[in-house]
Amino acid sequence: MAVNVLPFDVNALSVFLAVCEHGSMASAGRALSITQPAVSQSIADLESRIGATLFDRSVRPLALTASGMVLRQYAGNLVADMHQMSGRLRDMQRGRVSHLRIGIVDSLSRALLQEAAAFLGDRTEHLVVLAGLTESHAAALLARKIDFIVGVDDLEDVPGLERWPLFEEPYVLVCPGAVAPPADRDSLAKLLTEMPFVRFSLRSRSGTEIERFLRRIRIEVPFGQEFDLPTGVLAGCLNGGVAISTPLCLSV
């Protein structure tokens, strides 16, 4: 594949902008801590590579030609962007990034948010943390709207992602303290059908896993209250309902 070589580099553009600002080769040299001949040679080389005269040398201070005005219009932003990019690359080499977007499932956000904010605060310039359902975060991750997620779905059917297991937790039965824990499948079925069963929404990974478990052990539970977030499920239990949940979902 052919490579088109640009007729200038960032250093040459920086010298050009210094001459624009100071109005003479000598003043630009003093500002850049280089000699006037070095400035003159850099401008001459730049004009030669571009194929256009950039300064009218017949007047003092130096005046830009039409070509020089066009170059100055673009060079300022280009040089600024290159300096910004260089700084960000150095920051990344030191383990610091400029912008990081994280999606954390709601049940984990309450347990991890303080520690995550403290750890990442010195490592990012702009940190965005979004709490909510893993399913919503997964869609945002695939659309490149966030950079990584901490959740309950490893998206195993999606290629090209890196995955790191953090921990596993069991599902537990949540019920009023006066209720005796069920000893077997039949007593569990009796409890879930006699007391209001508070569900996690089927939009959530927890909700689908709990429903799959109930179908596997052949327990049919009437639909009643259903919540997206653990706070809603716990509120339903505090009002006399029962639920199946993970321990972290109860840490409100």
BALUMVEX-240932 format. One line per field, with one value per residue: z, y, x of N, C-alpha, C in turn; residue number from 1; residue in three letters. Coordinates in nm, 3 decimals, decimal comma. Atoms other than C-alpha are relative to their C-alpha. Layout:
BEGIN
n.Z <- c(Z ...)
n.Y <- c(Y ...)
n.X <- c(X ...)
ca.Z <- c(Z ...)
ca.Y <- c(Y ...)
ca.X <- c(X ...)
c.Z <- c(Z ...)
c.Y <- c(Y ...)
c.X <- c(X ...)
num <- c(NUM ...)
residu <- c(ALA ...)
// end
This chain:
BEGIN
n.Z <- c(0,000 0,009 -0,114 0,038 -0,103 -0,013 0,027 -0,120 -0,126 -0,108 -0,041 0,101 -0,019 -0,123 0,037 0,084 -0,085 -0,080 0,087 0,015 -0,125 -0,039 0,110 0,060 -0,023 -0,119 -0,120 -0,012 -0,048 -0,144 -0,072 0,008 -0,046 0,111 0,071 0,113 0,121 -0,009 0,031 0,143 0,075 -0,019 0,082 0,141 0,030 0,000 0,125 0,111 0,001 0,033 0,134 -0,006 -0,088 -0,116 -0,054 0,085 -0,068 0,040 -0,097 -0,140 -0,023 0,107 0,023 0,059 0,132 -0,003 -0,037 -0,142 -0,079 -0,001 -0,086 -0,140 -0,040 -0,040 -0,077 -0,144 -0,057 0,019 -0,097 -0,132 -0,011 -0,012 -0,136 -0,090 0,019 -0,061 -0,145 -0,039 0,014 -0,117 -0,116 0,011 -0,032 -0,146 -0,057 -0,013 0,124 0,000 -0,007 -0,023 -0,023 -0,059 -0,038 -0,113 -0,035 -0,117 -0,127 -0,028 -0,011 -0,139 -0,071 0,062 0,053 -0,076 0,024 0,141 0,019 -0,063 0,077 0,135 -0,005 0,032 0,123 0,113 -0,004 0,007 -0,030 0,006 -0,052 0,020 -0,071 0,060 0,041 0,085 0,139 0,059 0,011 0,106 0,127 0,011 0,025 0,139 0,081 -0,035 -0,077 -0,124 0,025 -0,054 -0,092 -0,111 -0,006 -0,024 0,129 0,062 0,146 0,054 0,142 0,074 0,015 -0,004 -0,130 -0,109 -0,116 -0,122 -0,112 -0,127 -0,109 0,018 -0,120 0,015 -0,021 -0,132 -0,019 -0,087 -0,054 -0,136 -0,099 -0,069 0,089 -0,009 0,129 0,059 -0,009 0,125 0,114 -0,025 -0,095 0,073 0,087 -0,085 -0,046 0,111 0,051 -0,106 -0,033 0,121 0,054 0,063 0,106 0,082 0,136 0,099 0,077 -0,067 0,000 -0,120 0,021 0,090 -0,065 -0,104 0,068 0,053 -0,115 -0,042 0,100 -0,008 -0,113 0,025 -0,090 0,069 -0,096 0,065 0,013 -0,084 0,011 0,079 -0,003 0,071 -0,088 -0,129 -0,104 0,009 -0,049 -0,146 -0,056 0,001 -0,107 -0,128 -0,013 -0,024 0,110 0,003 0,127 0,018 0,031 -0,039 -0,119 0,030 0,029 -0,127 -0,072 0,032)
n.Y <- c(-0,119 -0,122 -0,091 -0,140 -0,069 -0,141 -0,089 -0,073 0,072 -0,084 -0,096 -0,107 -0,082 -0,079 -0,113 -0,089 -0,072 -0,095 -0,114 -0,071 -0,069 -0,101 -0,095 0,004 0,124 -0,015 0,006 0,138 0,080 -0,024 0,063 0,146 0,033 0,048 -0,112 -0,053 0,081 0,125 -0,034 -0,030 0,125 0,078 -0,059 0,023 0,141 0,018 -0,057 0,085 0,123 -0,032 -0,056 -0,130 -0,099 -0,021 -0,135 -0,110 -0,046 -0,137 -0,094 0,025 0,143 0,092 0,015 0,128 0,006 0,071 0,140 0,000 -0,014 0,129 0,093 -0,039 0,034 0,141 0,043 -0,021 0,112 0,125 0,006 0,016 0,138 0,089 -0,014 0,065 0,143 0,041 0,001 0,112 0,124 0,009 0,034 0,141 0,078 -0,003 0,060 -0,101 -0,019 -0,128 0,011 0,139 0,016 0,131 0,038 0,094 0,045 -0,076 0,069 -0,010 -0,140 -0,043 0,062 -0,029 -0,136 -0,083 0,047 -0,024 -0,143 -0,035 0,059 -0,057 -0,145 -0,048 0,064 -0,051 -0,141 -0,010 0,132 0,009 0,128 0,016 0,115 0,044 0,140 0,048 0,009 -0,134 -0,028 0,084 -0,065 -0,119 0,046 0,044 -0,121 -0,080 -0,117 0,014 0,070 0,135 0,017 0,095 0,047 0,141 0,069 -0,008 -0,016 0,105 0,020 -0,115 0,013 -0,120 -0,068 0,057 0,027 0,037 0,034 -0,066 0,088 0,062 -0,002 0,087 -0,058 0,031 -0,031 -0,116 0,010 -0,055 0,079 0,096 0,112 0,108 0,029 0,125 0,109 0,075 -0,063 -0,016 -0,110 -0,123 -0,028 -0,046 -0,135 -0,096 -0,017 -0,052 -0,138 -0,079 0,021 -0,123 0,043 -0,085 -0,010 0,091 -0,076 0,012 0,133 0,070 0,040 0,115 0,118 0,047 0,065 0,127 0,091 0,042 0,094 0,126 0,079 0,012 -0,083 -0,110 -0,106 -0,105 -0,129 -0,108 -0,115 0,024 -0,122 -0,001 -0,023 0,071 -0,078 0,028 0,136 0,001 -0,072 0,094 0,097 -0,068 -0,014 0,129 0,093 0,085 -0,014 0,069 -0,108 0,022 -0,080 -0,138 -0,076 -0,037 -0,095 -0,135)
n.X <- c(0,085 -0,078 0,009 -0,018 -0,078 0,038 -0,114 -0,041 0,012 0,052 -0,103 -0,003 0,120 -0,018 -0,087 0,082 0,094 -0,077 -0,029 0,128 0,032 -0,099 -0,018 -0,133 -0,074 -0,085 0,084 0,047 -0,112 -0,018 0,112 -0,016 -0,137 -0,083 -0,061 0,076 -0,020 0,076 0,139 0,008 -0,013 0,122 0,106 -0,034 0,028 0,146 0,050 -0,043 0,077 0,139 0,005 0,066 -0,061 0,087 -0,017 -0,048 -0,121 -0,033 0,057 -0,030 -0,028 0,036 0,144 0,038 0,062 0,128 -0,029 -0,035 0,123 0,069 -0,074 0,018 0,136 0,005 -0,118 0,018 0,076 -0,074 -0,110 0,061 0,047 -0,116 -0,053 0,095 -0,015 -0,126 0,020 0,087 -0,077 -0,090 0,084 0,038 -0,119 -0,011 0,119 0,106 0,075 0,069 0,146 0,038 0,144 0,022 0,135 0,000 0,134 0,043 -0,028 -0,143 -0,044 0,002 -0,112 -0,129 -0,014 -0,093 -0,136 -0,033 -0,023 -0,127 -0,109 -0,010 -0,005 -0,135 -0,045 0,078 0,036 0,146 0,056 0,146 0,047 0,143 0,057 0,126 0,007 -0,108 0,045 -0,014 -0,142 -0,055 0,033 -0,085 -0,137 -0,011 0,010 -0,118 0,039 -0,075 -0,126 0,012 0,112 -0,008 0,137 0,030 0,005 -0,132 0,017 -0,084 0,025 -0,054 -0,145 -0,082 0,004 -0,079 0,085 -0,071 0,091 -0,031 0,043 0,131 0,082 0,118 0,133 0,055 0,141 0,022 0,136 0,010 -0,072 0,087 0,030 -0,098 -0,061 0,049 -0,097 -0,007 0,065 0,144 0,022 -0,032 0,114 0,110 -0,031 0,002 0,137 0,088 -0,038 -0,026 -0,134 -0,051 -0,091 -0,085 0,052 -0,059 -0,098 -0,129 -0,060 0,046 0,139 0,010 -0,059 0,093 0,113 -0,050 -0,011 0,134 0,053 -0,074 0,050 0,144 0,081 0,066 0,032 0,078 -0,067 0,050 -0,089 -0,121 -0,081 -0,128 -0,114 0,005 0,067 0,142 0,023 -0,015 0,115 0,112 -0,020 0,024 0,146 0,062 -0,017 -0,119 -0,071 -0,128 -0,093 -0,139 -0,030 -0,036 0,121 0,063 -0,087 0,046)
ca.Z <- c(0,000 -0,097 0,185 0,120 0,313 0,448 0,350 0,710 1,065 1,400 1,487 1,160 1,221 1,573 1,430 1,167 1,434 1,645 1,350 1,296 1,661 1,699 1,353 1,281 1,255 1,528 1,780 1,706 1,760 2,100 2,201 2,095 2,229 1,886 1,650 1,383 1,104 1,235 1,220 0,871 0,751 0,901 0,728 0,398 0,415 0,497 0,202 -0,025 0,080 0,055 -0,270 -0,159 -0,006 0,344 0,438 0,253 0,346 0,185 0,478 0,850 1,054 0,830 0,673 0,587 0,227 0,131 0,158 0,498 0,622 0,519 0,692 1,012 1,015 1,047 1,210 1,547 1,612 1,471 1,692 1,998 1,928 1,888 2,219 2,389 2,237 2,349 2,704 2,713 2,584 2,861 3,115 2,986 3,011 3,378 3,425 3,390 3,129 3,024 3,003 3,144 3,132 3,354 3,388 3,723 3,797 4,066 4,333 4,298 4,275 4,639 4,749 4,506 4,427 4,709 4,658 4,278 4,292 4,531 4,319 3,983 4,103 4,072 3,750 3,532 3,443 3,370 3,530 3,446 3,648 3,546 3,775 3,646 3,474 3,319 3,007 2,945 3,011 2,775 2,492 2,567 2,573 2,234 2,100 2,245 2,466 2,777 2,815 3,048 3,269 3,606 3,604 3,611 3,240 3,078 2,723 2,636 2,290 2,192 2,046 2,094 2,460 2,758 3,071 3,429 3,693 4,019 4,253 4,272 4,516 4,584 4,565 4,901 5,015 5,166 5,399 5,728 6,038 6,182 5,882 5,921 5,643 5,398 5,437 5,092 4,754 4,869 5,165 4,937 4,689 4,971 5,101 4,759 4,673 5,011 5,060 4,812 4,589 4,491 4,161 3,991 3,648 3,364 3,199 3,448 3,451 3,809 3,713 3,426 3,632 3,919 3,681 3,519 3,861 3,955 3,627 3,676 4,016 3,880 4,104 3,947 4,131 4,045 3,918 4,163 4,236 4,003 4,022 3,809 4,102 4,427 4,637 4,508 4,575 4,929 4,990 4,886 5,132 5,414 5,344 5,409 5,084 5,002 4,731 4,594 4,578 4,605 4,926 4,757 4,641 5,008 5,103 5,070)
ca.Y <- c(0,000 0,341 0,584 0,955 1,141 1,477 1,776 1,891 1,768 1,898 2,063 2,257 2,370 2,482 2,697 2,837 2,931 3,097 3,317 3,403 3,504 3,703 3,859 3,780 3,488 3,629 3,677 3,330 3,183 3,351 3,223 2,868 2,883 2,813 3,027 3,256 3,057 2,741 2,913 3,046 2,703 2,535 2,783 2,750 2,369 2,388 2,617 2,389 2,077 2,247 2,420 2,761 3,080 3,130 3,475 3,803 3,885 4,229 4,382 4,414 4,255 3,953 3,917 3,595 3,515 3,365 3,017 3,106 3,215 2,882 2,689 2,893 2,825 2,450 2,435 2,576 2,309 2,035 2,120 2,157 1,818 1,655 1,799 1,680 1,334 1,315 1,407 1,149 0,878 0,960 0,949 0,608 0,481 0,583 0,405 0,716 0,759 1,071 0,940 0,618 0,507 0,217 0,038 -0,138 -0,352 -0,182 -0,451 -0,427 -0,049 -0,005 -0,243 -0,129 0,235 0,396 0,177 0,207 0,585 0,607 0,374 0,532 0,892 0,933 0,733 0,915 1,276 1,216 0,916 0,827 0,549 0,429 0,202 -0,007 -0,335 -0,541 -0,583 -0,207 -0,180 -0,470 -0,292 0,027 -0,168 -0,324 0,021 0,154 0,400 0,264 0,106 -0,187 -0,329 -0,502 -0,722 -1,065 -1,152 -1,242 -1,205 -1,539 -1,539 -1,211 -1,252 -1,005 -0,918 -0,969 -1,118 -1,145 -1,340 -1,144 -1,367 -1,592 -1,571 -1,803 -1,728 -1,716 -1,709 -1,378 -1,399 -1,254 -1,366 -1,544 -1,778 -2,116 -2,190 -2,452 -2,790 -2,931 -2,861 -2,911 -2,675 -2,416 -2,447 -2,404 -2,094 -1,929 -1,984 -1,890 -1,567 -1,278 -1,364 -1,057 -1,105 -0,956 -0,833 -1,077 -0,796 -0,872 -1,165 -1,249 -1,255 -1,498 -1,727 -1,742 -1,823 -2,093 -2,245 -2,248 -2,416 -2,675 -2,777 -2,746 -2,473 -2,239 -1,909 -1,658 -1,323 -1,037 -0,765 -0,734 -0,489 -0,396 -0,300 -0,481 -0,191 -0,260 -0,633 -0,573 -0,320 -0,584 -0,830 -0,574 -0,540 -0,910 -1,071 -1,335 -1,335 -1,520 -1,296 -1,282 -1,150 -0,840 -0,739 -0,714 -0,476 -0,157)
ca.X <- c(0,000 0,137 0,211 0,163 0,433 0,319 0,534 0,583 0,628 0,508 0,841 0,845 0,488 0,581 0,863 0,625 0,369 0,641 0,741 0,373 0,342 0,666 0,688 1,055 1,293 1,518 1,237 1,100 1,447 1,479 1,134 1,224 1,583 1,731 1,938 1,795 1,966 1,799 1,460 1,527 1,638 1,330 1,096 1,284 1,264 0,893 0,827 1,027 0,838 0,499 0,586 0,460 0,598 0,462 0,599 0,642 1,003 0,995 0,810 0,879 0,740 0,707 0,364 0,190 0,112 -0,223 -0,067 0,077 -0,265 -0,416 -0,137 -0,170 -0,545 -0,483 -0,140 -0,246 -0,507 -0,286 0,012 -0,214 -0,372 -0,031 0,091 -0,229 -0,191 0,171 0,073 -0,202 0,030 0,278 -0,005 -0,116 0,241 0,230 -0,103 -0,323 -0,598 -0,783 -1,139 -1,286 -1,650 -1,760 -2,092 -2,151 -2,455 -2,663 -2,614 -2,236 -2,219 -2,314 -2,039 -1,768 -1,834 -1,639 -1,333 -1,351 -1,378 -1,082 -0,867 -0,949 -0,958 -0,580 -0,564 -0,818 -0,885 -1,254 -1,429 -1,789 -1,958 -2,304 -2,508 -2,796 -2,878 -2,601 -2,814 -2,821 -2,449 -2,376 -2,556 -2,362 -2,034 -2,099 -2,188 -1,858 -2,043 -1,868 -1,524 -1,589 -1,858 -1,871 -2,177 -2,335 -2,316 -1,985 -2,130 -1,978 -2,138 -1,966 -1,615 -1,332 -1,394 -1,163 -1,320 -1,194 -1,394 -1,409 -1,612 -1,917 -2,207 -2,502 -2,871 -3,047 -3,408 -3,519 -3,819 -3,949 -3,759 -4,061 -4,083 -3,912 -3,660 -3,791 -3,625 -3,700 -3,853 -4,213 -4,182 -4,018 -4,305 -4,556 -4,379 -4,347 -4,712 -4,860 -4,664 -4,625 -4,327 -4,125 -3,946 -3,647 -3,750 -3,699 -3,502 -3,224 -2,983 -3,083 -3,450 -3,398 -3,172 -3,423 -3,710 -3,497 -3,427 -3,796 -3,887 -3,615 -3,753 -4,109 -4,240 -4,494 -4,524 -4,798 -4,673 -4,710 -4,458 -4,158 -3,868 -3,568 -3,348 -3,257 -3,388 -3,738 -3,712 -3,588 -3,867 -4,121 -3,968 -3,976 -4,348 -4,405 -4,299 -4,038 -3,774 -3,475 -3,169 -2,792 -2,632 -2,489 -2,836 -2,933 -2,650 -2,852)
c.Z <- c(0,000 0,121 -0,049 0,114 0,003 -0,017 0,121 0,120 0,109 0,042 -0,097 0,014 0,125 -0,027 -0,083 0,085 0,088 -0,082 -0,022 0,123 0,026 -0,113 -0,062 0,033 0,130 0,128 0,022 0,053 0,149 0,081 0,006 0,051 -0,108 -0,076 -0,113 -0,128 0,003 -0,031 -0,149 -0,084 0,011 -0,086 -0,148 -0,040 -0,008 -0,128 -0,119 -0,009 -0,037 -0,144 -0,005 0,094 0,111 0,055 -0,110 0,073 -0,035 0,098 0,140 0,086 -0,116 -0,010 -0,065 -0,141 0,012 0,040 0,148 0,089 0,009 0,094 0,147 0,051 0,053 0,097 0,150 0,065 -0,010 0,103 0,141 0,022 0,019 0,139 0,100 -0,010 0,066 0,151 0,046 -0,013 0,116 0,125 -0,001 0,033 0,151 0,068 0,020 -0,135 0,011 0,024 0,014 0,036 0,045 0,026 0,109 0,031 0,136 0,131 0,037 0,024 0,145 0,078 -0,053 -0,028 0,074 -0,028 -0,145 -0,025 0,059 -0,082 -0,133 0,001 -0,040 -0,132 -0,124 0,018 0,006 0,016 -0,001 0,045 -0,012 0,072 -0,063 -0,033 -0,089 -0,146 -0,071 -0,020 -0,112 -0,136 -0,021 -0,028 -0,146 -0,095 0,026 0,069 0,142 -0,027 0,062 0,100 0,111 0,023 0,015 -0,130 -0,067 -0,152 -0,075 -0,149 -0,085 -0,010 0,017 0,130 0,098 0,123 0,118 0,108 0,128 0,119 -0,039 0,132 -0,024 0,001 0,136 0,002 0,100 0,048 0,140 0,102 0,069 -0,084 0,011 -0,139 -0,057 0,000 -0,130 -0,108 0,027 0,096 -0,064 -0,090 0,080 0,045 -0,113 -0,055 0,105 0,039 -0,129 -0,046 -0,078 -0,099 -0,042 -0,141 -0,092 -0,095 0,058 -0,007 0,122 -0,018 -0,088 0,065 0,108 -0,063 -0,057 0,111 0,043 -0,099 0,012 0,115 0,000 0,108 -0,082 0,103 -0,073 -0,007 0,088 -0,020 -0,073 -0,009 -0,082 0,096 0,133 0,109 -0,001 0,052 0,152 0,067 0,004 0,110 0,137 0,024 0,013 -0,112 0,017 -0,138 -0,001 -0,051 0,028 0,121 -0,030 -0,030 0,128 0,074 -0,038 0,122)
c.Y <- c(0,124 0,089 0,141 0,074 0,147 0,090 0,080 -0,091 0,099 0,104 0,117 0,091 0,086 0,121 0,101 0,084 0,103 0,123 0,083 0,087 0,117 0,095 0,003 -0,133 0,008 -0,013 -0,141 -0,090 0,018 -0,068 -0,151 -0,047 -0,069 0,122 0,049 -0,079 -0,132 0,024 0,024 -0,126 -0,085 0,055 -0,024 -0,144 -0,025 0,054 -0,087 -0,126 0,026 0,048 0,134 0,091 0,034 0,141 0,096 0,063 0,143 0,103 -0,040 0,057 -0,086 -0,014 -0,135 0,019 -0,070 -0,145 -0,010 0,013 -0,131 -0,098 0,035 -0,040 -0,143 -0,038 0,014 -0,116 -0,130 -0,014 -0,018 -0,143 -0,097 0,009 -0,069 -0,152 -0,052 -0,007 -0,116 -0,133 -0,018 -0,036 -0,148 -0,090 -0,006 -0,059 0,097 0,019 0,129 -0,014 -0,148 -0,007 -0,144 -0,020 -0,106 -0,038 0,058 -0,068 0,009 0,143 0,045 -0,057 0,047 0,147 0,083 -0,040 0,027 0,146 0,042 -0,051 0,071 0,152 0,058 -0,055 0,047 0,150 0,015 -0,141 0,009 -0,140 -0,003 -0,125 -0,035 -0,147 -0,037 -0,001 0,135 0,035 -0,083 0,062 0,124 -0,038 -0,038 0,118 0,096 0,131 -0,004 -0,092 -0,139 -0,004 -0,097 -0,047 -0,149 -0,080 0,016 0,013 -0,104 -0,023 0,115 -0,015 0,135 0,077 -0,070 -0,011 -0,042 -0,034 0,069 -0,087 -0,061 0,011 -0,084 0,082 -0,046 0,037 0,114 -0,005 0,061 -0,093 -0,104 -0,123 -0,104 -0,027 -0,131 -0,107 -0,076 0,073 0,026 0,115 0,135 0,039 0,054 0,145 0,103 0,022 0,056 0,143 0,077 -0,018 0,124 -0,038 0,110 -0,001 -0,100 0,073 -0,017 -0,144 -0,079 -0,050 -0,123 -0,126 -0,055 -0,071 -0,136 -0,104 -0,051 -0,097 -0,136 -0,086 -0,006 0,067 0,115 0,103 0,108 0,131 0,103 0,123 -0,038 0,131 -0,018 -0,003 -0,072 0,078 -0,025 -0,138 -0,004 0,073 -0,090 -0,103 0,063 0,023 -0,134 -0,100 -0,088 0,014 -0,094 0,105 -0,046 0,088 0,146 0,086 0,048 0,106 0,143 0,090)
c.X <- c(0,088 -0,025 0,028 0,068 -0,042 0,121 0,046 -0,008 -0,042 0,103 0,008 -0,121 0,011 0,090 -0,078 -0,095 0,073 0,036 -0,126 -0,027 0,094 0,037 0,138 0,066 0,081 -0,083 -0,053 0,110 0,023 -0,110 0,016 0,136 0,081 0,051 -0,090 0,024 -0,078 -0,147 -0,016 0,008 -0,126 -0,114 0,027 -0,028 -0,150 -0,060 0,037 -0,084 -0,146 -0,012 -0,070 0,078 -0,097 0,007 0,044 0,118 0,038 -0,052 0,043 -0,112 -0,045 -0,151 -0,026 -0,052 -0,135 0,020 0,034 -0,122 -0,077 0,070 -0,020 -0,139 -0,009 0,111 -0,020 -0,072 0,077 0,112 -0,056 -0,048 0,116 0,062 -0,093 0,011 0,127 -0,012 -0,084 0,072 0,096 -0,079 -0,038 0,118 0,021 -0,123 -0,114 -0,067 -0,081 -0,149 -0,036 -0,147 -0,026 -0,149 0,005 -0,144 -0,038 0,038 0,147 0,044 0,003 0,119 0,136 0,025 0,102 0,144 0,043 0,030 0,134 0,118 0,020 0,013 0,134 0,051 -0,077 -0,025 -0,152 -0,057 -0,152 -0,040 -0,152 -0,047 -0,133 0,003 0,117 -0,041 0,014 0,147 0,063 -0,027 0,086 0,145 0,018 -0,011 0,116 -0,036 0,057 0,119 0,005 -0,114 0,039 -0,142 -0,011 -0,008 0,134 -0,007 0,082 -0,020 0,054 0,151 0,071 -0,002 0,095 -0,088 0,086 -0,101 0,046 -0,036 -0,134 -0,076 -0,125 -0,128 -0,051 -0,148 -0,013 -0,145 -0,003 0,065 -0,084 -0,030 0,111 0,059 -0,053 0,109 0,016 -0,078 -0,147 -0,028 0,035 -0,116 -0,117 0,022 -0,016 -0,140 -0,095 0,033 0,027 0,146 0,042 0,109 0,098 -0,056 0,069 0,094 0,140 0,050 -0,046 -0,142 -0,013 0,059 -0,093 -0,119 0,042 0,012 -0,137 -0,062 0,068 -0,050 -0,154 -0,085 -0,057 -0,047 -0,079 0,079 -0,068 0,086 0,129 0,077 0,127 0,117 -0,015 -0,072 -0,150 -0,034 0,008 -0,118 -0,123 0,011 -0,025 -0,148 -0,071 0,012 0,123 0,063 0,119 0,098 0,142 0,031 0,033 -0,122 -0,068 0,079 -0,036 0,017)
num <- c(1 2 3 4 5 6 7 8 9 10 11 12 13 14 15 16 17 18 19 20 21 22 23 24 25 26 27 28 29 30 31 32 33 34 35 36 37 38 39 40 41 42 43 44 45 46 47 48 49 50 51 52 53 54 55 56 57 58 59 60 61 62 63 64 65 66 67 68 69 70 71 72 73 74 75 76 77 78 79 80 81 82 83 84 85 86 87 88 89 90 91 92 93 94 95 96 97 98 99 100 101 102 103 104 105 106 107 108 109 110 111 112 113 114 115 116 117 118 119 120 121 122 123 124 125 126 127 128 129 130 131 132 133 134 135 136 137 138 139 140 141 142 143 144 145 146 147 148 149 150 151 152 153 154 155 156 157 158 159 160 161 162 163 164 165 166 167 168 169 170 171 172 173 174 175 176 177 178 179 180 181 182 183 184 185 186 187 188 189 190 191 192 193 194 195 196 197 198 199 200 201 202 203 204 205 206 207 208 209 210 211 212 213 214 215 216 217 218 219 220 221 222 223 224 225 226 227 228 229 230 231 232 233 234 235 236 237 238 239 240 241 242 243 244 245 246 247 248 249 250 251 252)
residu <- c(MET ALA VAL ASN VAL LEU PRO PHE ASP VAL ASN ALA LEU SER VAL PHE LEU ALA VAL CYS GLU HIS GLY SER MET ALA SER ALA GLY ARG ALA LEU SER ILE THR GLN PRO ALA VAL SER GLN SER ILE ALA ASP LEU GLU SER ARG ILE GLY ALA THR LEU PHE ASP ARG SER VAL ARG PRO LEU ALA LEU THR ALA SER GLY MET VAL LEU ARG GLN TYR ALA GLY ASN LEU VAL ALA ASP MET HIS GLN MET SER GLY ARG LEU ARG ASP MET GLN ARG GLY ARG VAL SER HIS LEU ARG ILE GLY ILE VAL ASP SER LEU SER ARG ALA LEU LEU GLN GLU ALA ALA ALA PHE LEU GLY ASP ARG THR GLU HIS LEU VAL VAL LEU ALA GLY LEU THR GLU SER HIS ALA ALA ALA LEU LEU ALA ARG LYS ILE ASP PHE ILE VAL GLY VAL ASP ASP LEU GLU ASP VAL PRO GLY LEU GLU ARG TRP PRO LEU PHE GLU GLU PRO TYR VAL LEU VAL CYS PRO GLY ALA VAL ALA PRO PRO ALA ASP ARG ASP SER LEU ALA LYS LEU LEU THR GLU MET PRO PHE VAL ARG PHE SER LEU ARG SER ARG SER GLY THR GLU ILE GLU ARG PHE LEU ARG ARG ILE ARG ILE GLU VAL PRO PHE GLY GLN GLU PHE ASP LEU PRO THR GLY VAL LEU ALA GLY CYS LEU ASN GLY GLY VAL ALA ILE SER THR PRO LEU CYS LEU SER VAL)
// end
